[in-house]
Amino acid sequence: MRDPGPAFRRIPSIDELLKTPLAIEATDRFGRPALLEALRHCVEEVRGAAASGRMAVPNADAIVASAIASLQRASQPKVRPVFNLTGTVLHTNLGRAQIAEAAIEAATAAMREALALEFDLATGKRGERDNLVRDLLCELTGAEDATVVNNNAGAVLLALNTLGRGKEAVISRGELIEIGGAFRMPDIMARAGTKLVEVGTTNRTHEKDYTAALGPKTGLVLKVHTSNYRVEGFTKSVSGKALADITRAQNVPLLNDLGSGTLVDLARYGLSHEQTVREAVAEGADLVTFSGDKLLGGPQAGFIIGRRELIARLNKNPMKRALRVDKVRLAAIEATLQLYRDPDRLAERLPTIRLLARKRDDIAAQAARLLPALSAAVGLGYVATVVDCASQIGSGALPQETLPSAGIAIRAAGPRASGRALITLAAAFRGLDKPVIGRIEEQALVLDLRCLEDEAGFVRNLAGLQLRERA
């Protein structure tokens, strides 16, 4: 083994490296402590490589550049925007609803300045933060009162704990759902301190099943929207209206958990009708819970609306403070709800509705425009074609509903035609400055374009794709 002494002597000292113009500029950008640590790490790597004879000793600028590159990688945000080309509009793993510009502006203002969060401007006294959105929620749903927490799971937990703690909660066996992240309704009910009472069977539950289960120990009846699955065939369920009649006769509160929840009839946008929150209230539910970041198209939140005396009980529960919403989300929620006061322009202003309402022919025309750019970006080893797609709403909303869409399918060609080539391709798209997320199906990487609105930005982004094949 050769003596590494001469090579070691050529390695610049940390002091020398810090005096280079590159390092001086990097100090202003990253700070001296971070740069110093990165330089020490790079010098140790150079020493190791020099000792083994794997490489020549780089000059000072090259070492500093390597340190800067490591700092840039470390400082890259982990919460990064992506192009959602999965075909799922409300993709749970990709942040669900895109927020309307009006809500973004309101949230930005709330972050930048002091605001009347729990301060009554009319009286000059302490106020309630729920008051910022209570009137809007009541107006849009027809409910007597409303409150808001951090998500719909929190809304259900708060309602169950308030009305059912130490008592029984009656629910149809066919509605004991599990949603993403192993969230199971029986587990939430147990954590809320209420005793689960199942009625009916998986596929059939009758009015008499509920009537027989109600008694002096009943705290509430829970109806849950089976948002992420459907039971078909020999089935029977009890409508919200019929269930409200049963519970009202027994003086037992009815909680209707709509899950996703919508404030408008989706049929006007070409989708199947999904029960609206207003319809659930009109059926007679005492409380209704639903999400803010799904079909409603706002930030993450859980809404509870219904009878005034029950909402008051929820607000007195100490758990409410642990579940409350911060000022930034409240500002975005208010701005989002304001958009629903003008339903004729909702699709123009609310991204969720706009994306769901996009026509297949418009998306196909976009795919045709983008095909040459994508073909050039992936190179000779792949073949890109325009294909029909079936988009999904996502987040448990209308699980059997698909939306006619279009996109581009990219397949490996020639000797590269393998599953490994597609995995490599998908990884390369995820490695772009703004990652592109598609789906692999039928031996192709499919990019469903339903959610692509920044067409020019997408094309610019393709310049960084590292899969170009040369002839």
FENDAWO-V690882 format. One record per residue. N is the residue number from 1. RES is the residue in one letter. PSI is psi in whole degrees, -180 to 180 (NA if undefined). Layout:
# FENDAWO-V690882
((N;RES;PSI) (N;RES;PSI))
This chain:
# FENDAWO-V690882
((1;M;131) (2;R;157) (3;D;120) (4;P;0) (5;G;-51) (6;P;-39) (7;A;-42) (8;F;-38) (9;R;-19) (10;R;-9) (11;I;124) (12;P;149) (13;S;165) (14;I;-40) (15;D;-42) (16;E;-43) (17;L;-39) (18;L;-21) (19;K;-6) (20;T;151) (21;P;-39) (22;L;-43) (23;A;-38) (24;I;-43) (25;E;-40) (26;A;-30) (27;T;-41) (28;D;-33) (29;R;-45) (30;F;-15) (31;G;147) (32;R;-44) (33;P;-45) (34;A;-43) (35;L;-41) (36;L;-44) (37;E;-42) (38;A;-40) (39;L;-42) (40;R;-41) (41;H;-43) (42;C;-40) (43;V;-40) (44;E;-39) (45;E;-41) (46;V;-41) (47;R;-44) (48;G;-43) (49;A;-38) (50;A;-38) (51;A;-33) (52;S;-7) (53;G;18) (54;R;-25) (55;M;158) (56;A;157) (57;V;122) (58;P;162) (59;N;177) (60;A;-44) (61;D;-38) (62;A;-39) (63;I;-44) (64;V;-42) (65;A;-39) (66;S;-40) (67;A;-41) (68;I;-41) (69;A;-40) (70;S;-36) (71;L;-37) (72;Q;-41) (73;R;-41) (74;A;-30) (75;S;-5) (76;Q;129) (77;P;140) (78;K;-26) (79;V;94) (80;R;142) (81;P;147) (82;V;163) (83;F;114) (84;N;97) (85;L;31) (86;T;-22) (87;G;-4) (88;T;114) (89;V;-50) (90;L;74) (91;H;115) (92;T;-41) (93;N;-11) (94;L;24) (95;G;4) (96;R;-130) (97;A;137) (98;Q;136) (99;I;143) (100;A;152) (101;E;-38) (102;A;-38) (103;A;-37) (104;I;-44) (105;E;-41) (106;A;-41) (107;A;-39) (108;T;-43) (109;A;-38) (110;A;-32) (111;M;-32) (112;R;-30) (113;E;162) (114;A;150) (115;L;161) (116;A;82) (117;L;-56) (118;E;49) (119;F;122) (120;D;109) (121;L;-26) (122;A;-40) (123;T;-18) (124;G;13) (125;K;175) (126;R;138) (127;G;-173) (128;E;132) (129;R;-29) (130;D;-24) (131;N;-21) (132;L;-26) (133;V;-6) (134;R;-49) (135;D;-40) (136;L;-44) (137;L;-41) (138;C;-41) (139;E;-42) (140;L;-17) (141;T;-16) (142;G;11) (143;A;160) (144;E;-37) (145;D;169) (146;A;154) (147;T;167) (148;V;140) (149;V;-172) (150;N;-25) (151;N;175) (152;N;-31) (153;A;-41) (154;G;-36) (155;A;-46) (156;V;-44) (157;L;-45) (158;L;-44) (159;A;-43) (160;L;-43) (161;N;-38) (162;T;-45) (163;L;-24) (164;G;1) (165;R;125) (166;G;4) (167;K;-173) (168;E;144) (169;A;120) (170;V;132) (171;I;146) (172;S;139) (173;R;-30) (174;G;-4) (175;E;13) (176;L;75) (177;I;159) (178;E;129) (179;I;-172) (180;G;151) (181;G;24) (182;A;33) (183;F;113) (184;R;135) (185;M;-42) (186;P;-36) (187;D;-42) (188;I;-40) (189;M;-39) (190;A;-44) (191;R;-29) (192;A;-11) (193;G;17) (194;T;152) (195;K;125) (196;L;129) (197;V;110) (198;E;141) (199;V;155) (200;G;-162) (201;T;179) (202;T;-40) (203;N;-14) (204;R;123) (205;T;136) (206;H;164) (207;E;-41) (208;K;-28) (209;D;-43) (210;Y;-45) (211;T;-42) (212;A;-27) (213;A;-19) (214;L;140) (215;G;-169) (216;P;-21) (217;K;-2) (218;T;125) (219;G;-35) (220;L;164) (221;V;135) (222;L;124) (223;K;127) (224;V;129) (225;H;120) (226;T;77) (227;S;-25) (228;N;14) (229;Y;166) (230;R;138) (231;V;124) (232;E;164) (233;G;-126) (234;F;86) (235;T;159) (236;K;131) (237;S;164) (238;V;128) (239;S;160) (240;G;-38) (241;K;-48) (242;A;-40) (243;L;-37) (244;A;-39) (245;D;-41) (246;I;-49) (247;T;-35) (248;R;-37) (249;A;-29) (250;Q;4) (251;N;44) (252;V;132) (253;P;143) (254;L;121) (255;L;120) (256;N;108) (257;D;106) (258;L;-10) (259;G;-106) (260;S;-59) (261;G;134) (262;T;146) (263;L;-5) (264;V;158) (265;D;114) (266;L;-15) (267;A;-27) (268;R;-13) (269;Y;16) (270;G;8) (271;L;169) (272;S;153) (273;H;131) (274;E;134) (275;Q;129) (276;T;164) (277;V;-41) (278;R;-39) (279;E;-38) (280;A;-38) (281;V;-44) (282;A;-29) (283;E;-21) (284;G;8) (285;A;139) (286;D;-35) (287;L;145) (288;V;132) (289;T;146) (290;F;167) (291;S;159) (292;G;-24) (293;D;19) (294;K;-116) (295;L;-26) (296;L;-27) (297;G;22) (298;G;-161) (299;P;168) (300;Q;128) (301;A;160) (302;G;126) (303;F;141) (304;I;119) (305;I;156) (306;G;-146) (307;R;139) (308;R;-44) (309;E;-32) (310;L;-40) (311;I;-39) (312;A;-40) (313;R;-41) (314;L;-42) (315;N;-21) (316;K;-11) (317;N;126) (318;P;-24) (319;M;-25) (320;K;-40) (321;R;-38) (322;A;-20) (323;L;4) (324;R;164) (325;V;142) (326;D;172) (327;K;-34) (328;V;-47) (329;R;-36) (330;L;-41) (331;A;-43) (332;A;-36) (333;I;-47) (334;E;-45) (335;A;-37) (336;T;-45) (337;L;-35) (338;Q;-34) (339;L;-31) (340;Y;-10) (341;R;-11) (342;D;72) (343;P;-26) (344;D;-24) (345;R;13) (346;L;-42) (347;A;-26) (348;E;-32) (349;R;-23) (350;L;114) (351;P;-41) (352;T;-49) (353;I;-39) (354;R;-43) (355;L;-39) (356;L;-31) (357;A;-6) (358;R;139) (359;K;146) (360;R;-41) (361;D;-37) (362;D;-39) (363;I;-39) (364;A;-39) (365;A;-38) (366;Q;-42) (367;A;-42) (368;A;-37) (369;R;-36) (370;L;-16) (371;L;-47) (372;P;-42) (373;A;-40) (374;L;-40) (375;S;-42) (376;A;-36) (377;A;-40) (378;V;-19) (379;G;-168) (380;L;-16) (381;G;-3) (382;Y;155) (383;V;126) (384;A;136) (385;T;152) (386;V;134) (387;V;158) (388;D;146) (389;C;163) (390;A;102) (391;S;160) (392;Q;154) (393;I;-49) (394;G;174) (395;S;35) (396;G;2) (397;A;127) (398;L;67) (399;P;-25) (400;Q;-2) (401;E;129) (402;T;153) (403;L;124) (404;P;126) (405;S;-173) (406;A;161) (407;G;-162) (408;I;127) (409;A;131) (410;I;122) (411;R;145) (412;A;143) (413;A;155) (414;G;-142) (415;P;-15) (416;R;-1) (417;A;88) (418;S;165) (419;G;-35) (420;R;-36) (421;A;-38) (422;L;-39) (423;I;-42) (424;T;-42) (425;L;-48) (426;A;-39) (427;A;-38) (428;A;-41) (429;F;-37) (430;R;-21) (431;G;1) (432;L;163) (433;D;-44) (434;K;103) (435;P;142) (436;V;122) (437;I;114) (438;G;-154) (439;R;146) (440;I;122) (441;E;146) (442;E;50) (443;Q;35) (444;A;151) (445;L;116) (446;V;127) (447;L;98) (448;D;124) (449;L;10) (450;R;-39) (451;C;10) (452;L;110) (453;E;-31) (454;D;76) (455;E;-44) (456;A;-41) (457;G;-36) (458;F;-43) (459;V;-44) (460;R;-38) (461;N;-30) (462;L;-17) (463;A;-24) (464;G;3) (465;L;129) (466;Q;54) (467;L;18) (468;R;125) (469;E;135) (470;R;143) (471;A;NA))
